[in-house]
Amino acid sequence: MNHVWIILIGALVGSSCSILGCFLVLRKMSMIGDAISHSVLPGIVIAFLLSGSRDSVAMMFGAAAIGFVTVFLIQMFQNSGVQSDASIGVVFTALFAIGVVLISLYTREVDLDLDCVLYGEIAYAPWDTLHIGGYSMGPKAVWGAGASFILNILVIALFYKQFKITTFDPALAASLGIPVMFFHYLLMGLVSISTVASFESVGAILVVGMIIVPAATAYLLTDKLSRMMIISIVLSIVSSLLGYYVAYLLDASIGGTMVSVTGLLFTGALFFSPKHGVFVKKWSRKHS
């Protein structure tokens, strides 16, 4: 039964991340997921220091709070004239460094290190179950990733038109009276929540792969946003399924193998995409 839970968790995390990744790829903000996954480290440490325990709920709130701070600081620097990539680099490295310092100062006697908070192992996720009224409700990771996925679907479905216009033409959106910055922060908030919700399953760093790679692969396969989101979700599910069985055969890291499979799928799309594939373009030039 554990293998079913593992595949389900991987599929939920991948689907939750990839649907947001489509907007990030189109906005040329793919590395924002990487920034959030690193910068939330001080939030986790501060939550531990305030609560005095490694309770996952407290750490989730702490990480989510710093995730929102990260997004705010990046946008503030961009508005001040700093380039987008420089803003992301400055904020996430500074906050990550602060987290490392806090760990070295205040948690030396506690098993709270970078491996605990950044490198999750999905193989152990099915053992951490949610209990309500003495009954086991299944792995916590399923509920966390599932809630994140449902939230993303509901918000994007409700504001699909606004997200689409602000992504492709912010100036037009502003002229139509659409609050561009509100939807920017709303999208970044969803990215922050999805990243934090995956800490205990595939790990924050591997989430970066699920945010970027399926969406980038789907971008090569279609020119329509709605179809791009569906394809990215399908690719995430396929990667979780194939990644688990490849990891089982190789006795390798499950989460790492899942992301490696997404990389292989991207490589296939890069060369063989009907519209944007390298081979297709060369063939078209040859016969033009």
N, C-alpha and C positions, 0 to 999 in steps of 0.2 A: 504493500500500500504506500510505502514511503516514496517509491519512484513516481507514483501518480501525483503526490503532493509536490514533489520537487519540480516536475514538469509544469504543473499548474502554477506554482509560484513564479517560475521563470517566465511563463507565458503572460501572466498578469503584470509582472514588473516590466517586461518588454513592451507590452501593449500600452501600458500607462505612459511609459517614457517616449515611445516612438511617435505617438499621436501628437505630443507636444513638440517633438523633434522636427516634425514637418514644418512648423511655423518658425522654429529657430534656424533651420537650414535656409529657408526662404528669406529670413531677415538677416542672414549672415552673422548669426549669433550662436553658432553651434557650441562654442567652448564655454558658454555660460553655465552649462551643466557641470563641467569640470571645475569651474570657479566655485560654484555652490558646494559641490561635494567636498572640496578642501577647506573652504572658509568656515564651514559649520563646526569645525573641530573645537574652537573656543566655546561655542555654545554648549557642546556636549560636556566639556570640562566644567564650565560654570554651573550647569544644571546638576552635575554630580556633587560639586562643592556645596551648593545650596540645599540639596535634598539629602545629602549624606548617604546616598545609595546609588546603585547602578540600575535602578528601575528604568525600563525602556521607555515608559510613557514620559517621565520627567526629561529624559535625554532627548526624546523626540521633540518636545516643546522647546527645549533650549536650542536644538539644532535648527528648528523651523524659524525661530525668532532671529537667529543670526543669519539665516538664509535670506530673510526679508531685508535685513540690514545690508547684506552684501549687494542685493539688487539695487537698493536705494543709493548706496555709495557709488556703484558703477555708473548709474544714470546721472548722478550729481557731477561726477568727474567728466562725463561725456558732455553734459550741458555747459561745463566750464571750458570746453575746448580741447580736452584731452581725447586722443583717438580711442576708438572702441576697444581695440585689442590691448592697448596700453592700459586703459581703465580696468579691464578684466584682470590683466596680469598684476597690476599694482594691488588691487583690493584682495584678490584671493591669496597672493603670496604673503601679504602683510598679516591678514587674519589667520592664515594657516600657521605662520611663524609664532603669532601670539598664542595659539593653541598649543604648539609644541613647548613653548616656554612655560605655560601654565601646567602642563603635564609634568615637566621636569621639576617644577617647584613644589607642587602640592599633591601629586599622586604617586610619589616614589614608592610608597609602601602598599599601593593598591594595584590590582591587576587591571589597569586602565591604560593601555598603550595604543599606538597607532594601529596595530593588528586588530585590536578589539573594536575600534570605532570606524575604521576605514576599509578593512578587508574582510568582508563577510564571507561565510561559507554556506552556500545554499544546501549542502548535504545535511547540515545540522538543523535547518529551519523546521522540518516536520516534528522535531522533538520538543520544540518550544510551543506548547499549546495554550489556547485560551480556555479558561474554565469559568463557567457561569452557573451558579447554584450547584456546584459539585459535578457538573457535567462537562465533558470535554467537547469544545466546539470546533476543534481542528487547529491547525497551526496559526499562530498570531500573524505570521507573514502573509498568509492567504487573506486574512481579514484586512490587514493594512494595505497590501497591494491592491486588493479588490476594491476597497473603499476609495483609494486614490484613482483607480481606473474609472470607476463609476462617476466620481466627481469631475474628472477631466471630460468624460463623454457628455455629461449634463451641461457643464459650463460652455463647452465648445458648440454643442448643439443649440443652446439657447442664444449664443452670441456669434454664431458662425459668420454671418454677414459682416459684422463689425470686425471680427478678427481678420477676415479675408481682405477687407478694404484697407485696414490699417497696416496690414503686412505688405500689400503690393503698392499702395499709393497713400502714404500718410497725409500728404497735402490735400488730396481729394477728400479723405475722411474728415479732416479738420474743416474743410469748406462745407461739408454736409452736416456739420454739427456733432460729429462723433468724437467723444473725448479720447483722443489718441493715447495720452499718457495713462489714463485709467486702464485701458485694455492692455497697454504695455505692462503695467505693474500687475494686472490680473494674470497675464500669461506667465510672468516671472514668478508670481506667487504659486501658481500651479506647478511650475518646474521645481521650485523649492520644496513643496510638499511631496511631490513624487520622488524626488531625490532622497529626502529624509526617510520616507516610508519604506525605502528599499535597503536601509542600513543592515537590517537583521537577516536579509535574504541573500542577495547577490553581492552586497557590499557597495559602498558609495562610488568607488572608483570604477567598478564594472558597469555601474549604471550609466556612466558617461558613454560607453560603447553602445548601450541600448538606446540612448537618446539620439545619438548622431548617426550610427551606421545604417539601421533599417530605413530611416528617413532619407538619408543620402542615396541609398539604393533605390528607393521608390522614386526619388527625384529623377533618376536616370531612366526610369521605365514609363513615366507618364508626365504629361504637361497639365493635368487637371488636379486641383488641390484635394477635392473630395476623394478621388481615386487614389491619390498619393497617400492619404491617411489610411485608407483601407489596405493598400498594398503593404505599407509599413507594419501594420498590425499583423497581417498574415505572415510576413517575413519574420517578425519577432516570435510568433508561435512556432513556426517551422524551425527556427534557430534553437529554441528551447527544447523542442522534441529531439531534433538531430543531435544537438550539443550534449544532451544527457546520455544518449546511447554511445556516442563517440567517446565521451569521458569514461563511461563504464568499460568500454573495450580497452581503452588506453590506460585506465586507472589514473586519470588525471583530474585536475581541478574542474569541477562541473561548471561553475560560473564562468571561468576563463574559457572553457571549451565552447560554451554557448556563444560568447562574444566572438570567438575565433570563427565559428560557423557564419556569423553575420558578416565577418570580414571576407570570407570566401564567397558568399552570395553577392557582396558588393563587387568583388573582383569579376565575377561572372557577368554582372550587369554592366560593368565598365567596358568590357570587351565585346559583349554580345547583345547589348540593348538595341532594340529595333530602330530607335531614333538617334540615340547618342552614343552607341557603342563604337569603340575604336575600330574594330574590324569592319563594321557597317559603313563608317565614314570613309575608310580607305577604299572599300569596294565601290562606293558611290563616286568617289573622285576618279577611280580607275575607269569607270564606265560612263563618265559624264562627257 
